[in-house]
Amino acid sequence: MSIYSPNSRRDRARENFSQFDRILTFSVAALLIIGTLLVYAATKDWFANQGLDPEYYLKRHLVNILIGGLLAYGTTLIDYRLLRAYTPIVWALAVLGLVIVLIPGLGSEINGAQAWISFPGGFQIQPAELAKIAIIVGISMILAEKHDKDANPTDKDVMKALAIAAVPILLILRQPDLGTVVIISAAILTIIATSGAPTRWVVGLLVLAVIGGFTAIKTGVVSEYQVSRLQSFVDPSADPQATGYQLRQSRITIGSGGITGKGLFNGPQTNGRFVPEQQTDFIFTVAGEELGFIGSGFILLCYILFFIRAFTIARRTDDLFGRLVCVGVISWFAFQTFENIGMTMGMVPMTGVPLPFISYGGSSMFANLIGLGLIQNVHLRSR
Amino acid sequence: MSLRSRLNLIIVQALIISLMLSLAGRLFYLQVAAGFKYQDAALSIQSRDVVSPAIRGAIVDSSGIPLVMDRPGMVISVDRSIIDKLPDGGRAVLARVAKLVGESEKSVFRGTRLCGELPEAQNAGCWRGTRFQPIPVTRTATNEQALKVLENSDLFPGINALSVPVRSYPSMAGENGAHVLGYLGSVNETDLQDISKNYFRNETIGKDGLEFEYDNFLRGKAGIKTVIVDRKEAVTSQGVSTKAVAGFNLVTNLDARLQAATENALANSVLRARSLGNRADGGAAIVMDVKSGKILALASYPTYDPNIWQVGLTQKQATDLFSEETGVPALNRALQGMYSPASTFKSVSVVAAMSAGYDMNAYYKCPAKVQIGDREFNNFQNKSQGTIKMREAIAVSCDTIWYQIAYDEWLRDGGLSPRSGLHDYFFTAARGFGLGKRTGIDLPSEASGRLPDRDWKKRFHEEYKDFYCNFKERAKKSDLNPYLIEIARENCLDGDKVRAGDAANFSIGQGDMLMTPIQMVQLYATIANGGTIFKPQIARAVIKPNGVVVKEYKAEVIAAQVLTKKADRFLKDALRAVVTEGTAEGIFSGFPISVSGKTGTGEDLGFNKDGTTKADTAWFASYAPYENPEYAVVMVVSQGGFGSSTSAVGVREIYSAIYGVTGNQINKAEEIFPNGIPNKLPKIDPKNAKLVLP
């Protein structure tokens, strides 16, 4: 027996769906579709040549998208203002995960960073992705709390926010995953700036970031592996077989696509697997080679649309918390996109961060889609 | 929303959008603006040129006898990019390979290291190519060895066996020819950078001798098959391919039989000198056609087996080639050895004296010693020859006559403060014969000898005065004897000037004057033909495998009429007298060919490694027949003792071979060139060539 109720879960779901911001939804959907094709293109021949299932990555990628989609949808169901209650739990879980990855035997090292927790059955989780959400929501909460509509956060608030963020950041730095630290720091900085906190904090933190980065390299806090990555960015021929090789191959692969590209699944550089990590960190090279300027330009356009739309949502909401969450998520996506694509094109040093919504990888896909969910949630509740 | 918050939001938005736009800009640059560049780069990453070497042309003698040619061989090579990745760096595999081909592990290991990978003291036999090309361990593997490698790829990862053309030296007349022919080696980075040569990786190219000089003709065009590969170098598709084009054959002016005879005569002379108690550490012998500059034979001692380059040098062979202990066999002394010409130089002094106005028919004193400035200069072996005519002075090789003339002329030129309008008759005569300059023979690395004229003195002093003026601190301990210290003191003082002693020494080809054997043979050929300097020429023609002549090398005159009629007549007479009544009389007595020539016994002021003073350089420079000269023959044996007993005997052996002389009888049937020095191009068929034995 069913009783019609406008507040039944199913109806609320239907209502949510129709009220999602369409531009956000469609631009992400486009990125997911392109990403799926690119992951398949990057792995199909490689696996087939080894006598393995050529659709191995494709299938797993689709599963990741499905789970991520459900998570995103789930995120939109509860009013984001109520989400605050969960934030400490998410933060604690993220910190716990970040501690676990550093324990030898529990965490596993991939490409020089101790960033993954492996589970039986080949599943791996990257707690740093979860930490991004925890930090963004966490500091947005602190900076938006207890204030009148037009009051700005105080020095004390900012310090509290920074303390919350510091724990996971230091843990990620221990892995070391410099790329993620840069992204999180950029997101924190934009959140603080947008919160209306005293300008001295923004300027001070910027200066601190520059000095910190410099001394980290000088004093050897940053591992040799990362320094070599930075050096090979400055001089790609310094280390032709390893990182410099990747950067050069990556640039050549993108450049060789030309205007129209070699056609999906037809990239000789991609099919010959000249670029390593091509289904994850270097996936943009597949787009560059096979889809050309038209296809990869379209990807950039999708991101730009997404960001412009998300900024509109951030501006429109009356709620500072909602706005800060939006800005945090946007910065996270934007800096990660810039770092990733910029790296493949030789604009920024090599870091191992995935391309949002496109790269293969469960944890980041889940986190990205939850991030989308958060923005949609703010959109839904700000009308 | 506070104003600051609103403003910052706009800034953040602008920042992020501009980050995205900068990505778009860079993307545009890479794919549209510079897209072509990257497309080329990608193509070169994906494509591999598989080079199949062309059959290299043969080098044949003037009658078509092959001196060196390609024959099929089996190479076993090591791929460093594979074996380096093995857990032990490929040590075990290399040990198996060494055992298979019967060489020491150490030798194979070093042979597969790049030269830069080994300490300098141990890098003999190192690989001069790159890590990315297959490194040959042997080129003479048997089929069984090759099969073992190919069938047991699990035991021999990264090892390959392949049939390739191998350079072979048929030595049909027993000739060696290592120094003239040169050798091949793998293309190295420097070679590849020479765009004009168009080399391919994996190609073998001439590195020395004729193989180097005429590499462009001999090499042919390698066949190229372009394939598209993936990152693991697995071939994914075939591209265009061009077939290999065989190299051209090179006809030389050499004669295999005469080359063999010249090499033997040189070796015999060295051994004879040694049996007489001389060190005799090396030598050279050359036969030249005086009417065209054709080099008919050219030998250097010690020599080595040219096949060792092909088999793949063992480490000991590589060390030996360049070691002083073994006499540096790799050195071609015929062009790279520089020796004091000693009395052979008097032919030049004759020309100098005649242009200074000395009467060749007048009588001159040949005392036991003459006073030159503050020093006494002794005649050879301190013997006085009384008052003699110039012809006799040449025949018996009187030194003191020349000291006196040179000293007088030096004084006339102003002595230590040279006047303007110098005559410098002696330097001028030497320059007239082209001495101090390379002859231009078509072989690489020729030395230029040394003409110690006033310019040279200045340059040399500028360069070394620091050393001479601080001799006691700078010199090797072993050189610190009173004699050398005194010389150093003098050199420091006025080493930039031609001193009286320098002028005197120069007139008898001693002191700083140095000549290469090829310069010597050119000089005596010039005297023989009456004053035309020919460029010494080994190559005769380049001929395609189908018989089409690509290029012919004709006689090249460097300078004509460098001798006056009078000088020509006098020299012909005097040099004949050397053999009939002078220093070489005993050696050629009864010899049926009228040889003319000049002995030379050069003092070498240097020291051997063990501290003993160096023995004299033994020269014999000659031509024959006196009546109508055809051949110039020169032999030099360093530390060989007397010019006559060591080198003149060797030269006689060479003439004997040319004219078929046995026991002072000419056997016409054994003459090497019964119809004269060949000028017609031979038919080339290296595989079926037959030697006509004299």
Interface residues (C-beta under 8 A of the other chain):
Chain A: N49 D150 A151 N152 T190 A193 T194 S195 G196 T199 V202 Q249 R251 I252 T253 I254 G255 S256 G257 G258 I259 P268 Q269 N271 G272 R273 F274 G288 G292 F293 S296 G297 L300 Y303 I304 F307 I308 F311 A314 R315 D318 L320 R323 V327 I330 S331 A334 F335 T337 F338 I341 G342 M345 M347
Chain B: M1 S2 R4 S5 N8 L9 I11 V12 Q13 I16 I17 L19 M20 L21 S22 L23 A24 R26 L27 F28 L30 Q31 V32 A34 G35 F36 K37 Y38 Q39 A41 A42 L43 I45 Q46 I228 V229 D230 R231 K232 A234 T236
